[in-house]
Amino acid sequence: MPKYLILGLLVVILTFMIMNKWPKLKENTKNKLISSIFGIIAIGFVILISLLIF
C-alpha cells in the first residue's frame, strides 16, 4: 500500500515539474522527448504482444 502512495506522489510531482520546465525547452528537445516517449510505448506494446503470443 505505501509503495502505491509513493508512486502516485512521484507521478504528480514529476508532472508538475515537467509542466514547469516545458515552455523553457527548445523545439528540438521537445520533439526528441515526445518521440522517445512514443518509442518506449511502442517497444512496450511489442514486448507485451510477444509475451502473450509465446
N, C-alpha and C positions, 0 to 999 in steps of 0.2 A: 504493500500500500504506500509506504513513504517514497518508494522509487518512482511511482507514477506521479506523485505530488511534485517531486523534484524535476521530473521530466516535463511536466506541464509548465512549471515556473520557468524552466530553461527555454522552452519554446516561446513563451510570452516575452521574456527578456530579450531573446535573440531577435524576435520580430520587431520589437521597438527599436533595438539598436540598428537593424537594417533600415527601418523607416527613417531613422535619423541620418544615416550616412548616405542613403540612396541618391538624393539630389546632388551631393557633392562629388559623385563619381563621374568619370569621363564616359562618353558613349561607348568607346571601345571596351572598357572594363565592364560596363553593364551588359553588352552583348555577349562577352565571354562568360560572364556569370550565369546569364539566362541559358545559354547553350550548354554549359556544363551541368546545370540542374536538370535540363531535359535529357541530356545524355545519361546521367545517373539513373533517372526514372526509366529510360528505355532499357538500359542494361539490367535493371531490377526486374522488369517485365520478362525479359528473355530468360533470366535465371529462374524466375518463378514458373514460367511455362515449361522450361526444360525439366524442372524438378517434378512438376505434375505429370509430365508425359512418362518419364522413366521411373 
